[in-house]
Amino acid sequence: MQTTFTDKQLQDPAIQRSNEILRNCVHCGFCTATCPTYQVLGDELDSPRGRIYLIKDMLENERVPDEKTVRHIDRCLSCLACMTTCPSGVHYMHLVDHAREYIEKTYKRPFSDRALRWILARILPYPMRFRWALIGAKLGRPFRSLMPDARLKAMLDMAPKYIPPVSRNDDPQSFAPKGAKTKRVALMTGCAQKALNTDINDATIRLLTRLGCEVVVASGAGCCGALTHHMGKTNESHASAAANIRAWVREMDGDGLDAIVINTSGCGTTVKDYGHMFRNDAMAADAARVSALAMDISELLVQLDIPAGDNKDMVVAYHAACSLQHGQKITSHPKSLLKSAGFTVLEPADSHLCCGSAGTYNLMQPEISSQLKQRKVRTLETKNPDVIAAGNIGCMMQIGSGTATPVVHTVELLDWAFGGPEPRALRERMDDVPRLS
């Protein structure tokens, strides 16, 4: 794609990077075939190619974006399926991130939009605030029909029936390995996940220590910054990321780390991009070190000596989170680990398509999100699974709200297969106790 940025504009590192990305695009349209919003809406401007044209025009002309441009960019899930499909290597993620930052700085949204985004940015990244918000939403659910805005209804719907107590395993500390130590790893405990489902981190710690890893929860680490990053709130997202970088570098320079383990794939995609986010910052070197050590839990597990498991006589429908398969290019590890553990693993049709969760997308674009959820649930249920496994808490909550089939994290099944407790969702099904919804 030909661009016409001026020499002065190209002095801005963000414009320079976007210019490189735009010039790689050859207008082929392969991205439209795998874009969820284009599949649902059928509008070229709701495809990556269409959004690229809008972003190019906005940035080149230094134009204050209009409502139409903002609407189509807001509808992007950042699922990154287009990056998997693109034959030209267009790094759409960095381009749309820049566009969102530009919009946040130059466009005045309607009051209701500004208020919603302000609330989400100040609640979701903070586990205790989020926990109280979930309790409030649970109490407010009977009044759902009175809510005038579909987004407010979506916020009430997000609250699970069961809100777990705080897990002290998420506090800063170190967990000794069972037996000889093979690795020392930092576990990112996250933010929203700690309020919605504490079993995931607990299962991760049990499994890794059983496999010889010392697991460290670093003091000062918290939200990865993804939630605010995808809203274009760069200062807030970088502040969260910087806190993590400092916390993990202290561990790296202290007793050392072999990996920074992440069991929420949306966070993993962002942490692995810290090197790019801070490339022009004084923290650039440390950010790059952190990104280089970041691993999805499945990446670490395939490096460890895990014995083969007995046949579990259980069919697992594996949902590939977009941030894992498209953002991190991890496609086979979770499935091979589950199969090795003794599970029968099936994958649904159109597994490349997003479930519609996408961070805060299901709260800010509930209509589109609902359509994508229904499609994803249909394809998963067609496999008649005993359980659905995923590697991202957002996907788990989204899919779980649309199916009676238990939904668990991949690491919960692996922990169970090798000596841990049965996942809560499976126990609730067996005991006929209401599940998370």
C-alpha positions, -999 to 999 in steps of 0.1 A, spaced: 0 0 0 14 34 -9 16 59 19 22 97 19 34 105 54 56 135 55 92 134 68 80 154 99 53 128 106 78 100 102 99 114 130 72 100 154 81 64 162 45 53 163 38 68 128 70 53 115 59 18 127 24 22 113 39 34 80 59 1 78 28 -19 85 6 -1 60 32 -5 33 32 -43 37 -6 -45 29 -13 -55 -7 -51 -52 -6 -55 -89 -12 -85 -93 11 -75 -127 25 -81 -113 59 -118 -109 52 -123 -146 51 -113 -151 87 -125 -118 103 -153 -125 127 -169 -91 125 -169 -92 87 -185 -126 88 -213 -113 111 -218 -79 96 -208 -83 60 -194 -47 59 -160 -41 42 -153 -14 68 -157 -41 95 -129 -61 80 -92 -57 86 -87 -43 51 -115 -18 55 -101 -7 89 -66 -4 75 -80 22 49 -97 41 77 -66 41 99 -44 52 70 -67 81 61 -69 92 97 -32 91 105 -19 105 72 -42 135 73 -39 139 111 -76 140 111 -98 141 142 -117 108 137 -154 109 130 -180 87 146 -180 63 116 -143 57 118 -144 52 156 -174 28 153 -157 5 128 -124 5 147 -142 -1 180 -159 -31 165 -125 -48 160 -120 -77 184 -82 -77 181 -86 -115 177 -57 -112 152 -70 -140 129 -61 -116 101 -25 -118 111 -26 -156 108 -42 -154 74 -22 -125 59 3 -137 33 22 -104 34 29 -103 71 9 -72 80 13 -67 117 -23 -55 122 -20 -57 160 5 -28 163 -15 -8 137 -49 -10 155 -32 -4 188 -18 28 175 -52 38 160 -69 33 194 -43 54 211 -48 81 185 -86 80 189 -83 82 227 -62 113 224 -82 131 197 -118 120 198 -144 130 223 -168 101 228 -204 105 240 -207 107 278 -221 72 282 -191 57 263 -166 78 283 -182 68 316 -183 31 307 -147 30 296 -136 49 327 -154 25 350 -140 -6 332 -104 8 334 -107 14 371 -124 -18 381 -113 -48 359 -75 -45 364 -79 -44 402 -90 -78 417 -106 -65 449 -125 -37 431 -136 -62 405 -147 -87 432 -169 -61 448 -183 -51 414 -192 -87 407 -210 -89 440 -229 -57 431 -238 -70 397 -250 -103 412 -273 -83 435 -285 -61 406 -292 -89 382 -329 -92 392 -333 -56 378 -316 -64 345 -348 -58 325 -349 -22 337 -314 -14 323 -317 10 293 -284 1 278 -274 -34 265 -239 -28 278 -252 -24 313 -272 -56 309 -240 -73 298 -222 -61 329 -248 -76 351 -247 -109 331 -209 -111 337 -213 -119 374 -210 -156 381 -234 -174 404 -203 -185 425 -177 -159 434 -147 -177 449 -130 -166 481 -97 -149 478 -68 -174 473 -38 -167 494 -17 -185 468 -20 -153 448 -1 -134 474 37 -126 468 56 -157 479 76 -187 467 64 -223 464 91 -250 468 92 -278 442 83 -313 452 116 -331 448 147 -319 429 143 -284 414 145 -282 377 134 -246 371 126 -214 389 97 -196 373 75 -165 381 38 -170 378 17 -141 366 -14 -142 387 -32 -116 367 -61 -94 377 -97 -103 366 -89 -140 368 -81 -138 405 -116 -125 411 -135 -148 387 -117 -182 391 -89 -188 417 -87 -225 408 -66 -218 377 -36 -203 395 -39 -229 423 -39 -257 397 -9 -242 379 11 -239 412 3 -275 421 12 -289 387 44 -270 383 58 -277 418 49 -314 413 70 -313 381 101 -298 399 96 -261 395 100 -235 422 71 -211 415 75 -174 425 46 -149 428 66 -117 425 59 -87 448 46 -57 428 34 -77 398 -3 -73 388 -24 -65 357 -5 -69 325 -21 -37 311 -40 -54 282 -74 -42 292 -65 -5 292 -40 -10 263 -68 -21 240 -89 10 250 -60 32 238 -53 43 274 -15 42 269 -4 59 301 -25 35 323 -15 4 304 22 13 304 21 20 342 7 -15 348 33 -30 324 62 -11 340 52 -24 375 54 -60 362 87 -54 344 103 -40 376 89 -69 397 101 -96 374 135 -80 367 141 -80 405 136 -117 404 157 -122 373 186 -102 388 181 -119 422 178 -157 424 171 -158 386 142 -170 365 139 -196 338 105 -184 326 77 -160 333 46 -183 332 12 -169 321 -20 -190 321 -43 -163 307 -34 -161 270 -47 -126 265 -21 -115 291 5 -136 274 2 -118 241 6 -85 258 36 -94 280 53 -109 250 49 -75 233 64 -54 262 96 -52 242 78 -34 214 56 -13 238 87 1 256 111 1 226 116 39 229 116 40 267 143 40 293 130 5 303 135 -9 268 162 -33 277 144 -47 307 111 -49 288 128 -69 261 143 -93 287 108 -98 302 92 -105 268 119 -130 260 112 -150 292 74 -149 289 57 -182 282 22 -196 281 18 -224 306 16 -249 277 50 -238 264 66 -245 297 48 -278 303 60 -293 270 96 -286 282 91 -306 314 92 -343 320 55 -351 321 46 -388 322 19 -402 299 -15 -405 316 -40 -434 316 -70 -432 294 -96 -410 311 -126 -420 290 -134 -383 287 -140 -363 255 -126 -327 257 -137 -301 232 -107 -278 229 -114 -241 223 -84 -223 209 -83 -188 224 -75 -162 197 -47 -147 218 -31 -181 220 -35 -194 184 -32 -160 166 -15 -137 191 12 -162 203 10 -187 174 6 -216 199 -17 -242 183 -6 -277 192 8 -277 227 -24 -276 247 -40 -304 225 -9 -326 227 -6 -322 264 -43 -332 269 -39 -362 246 -8 -373 264 -27 -370 297 -52 -395 285 -81 -373 273 -98 -376 239 -94 -342 223 -117 -328 196 -116 -294 180 -148 -276 167 -154 -264 132 -141 -229 124 -118 -231 154 -100 -200 141 -130 -178 148 -133 -157 180 -159 -166 207 -166 -129 212 -151 -123 246 -120 -104 236 -112 -87 269 -139 -61 274 -155 -65 240 -184 -85 253 -192 -56 276 -187 -28 251 -201 -46 219 -226 -70 235 -247 -76 203 -219 -87 181 -203 -106 210 -235 -125 216 -237 -136 180 -201 -149 180 -207 -167 213 -238 -185 200 -218 -196 169 -189 -208 190 -211 -227 215 -229 -244 186 -197 -257 171 -184 -269 204 -216 -287 215 -218 -304 181 -188 -325 193 -209 -338 223 -180 -333 247 -179 -341 284 -160 -309 291 -148 -279 272 -112 -267 278 -97 -233 270 -65 -214 280 -81 -180 287 -104 -169 315 -124 -145 292 -132 -173 268 -141 -196 296 -166 -171 310 -180 -162 276 -186 -198 265 -197 -209 300 -225 -184 299 -240 -201 268 -237 -239 275 -245 -265 301 -213 -283 293 -186 -277 320 -159 -253 309 -124 -255 325 -89 -243 320 -66 -267 302 -42 -266 332 -70 -277 356 -75 -309 335 -37 -315 334 -34 -310 372 -63 -334 378 -48 -360 354 -15 -360 374 -27 -360 410 -46 -328 416 -83 -324 426 -111 -328 401 -119 -294 385 -148 -276 403 -169 -274 371 -169 -312 368 -177 -317 405 -206 -293 402 -219 -312 372 -217 -345 390 -233 -331 422 -260 -312 402 -249 -279 417 -254 -248 396 -222 -239 377 -206 -206 368 -228 -189 342 
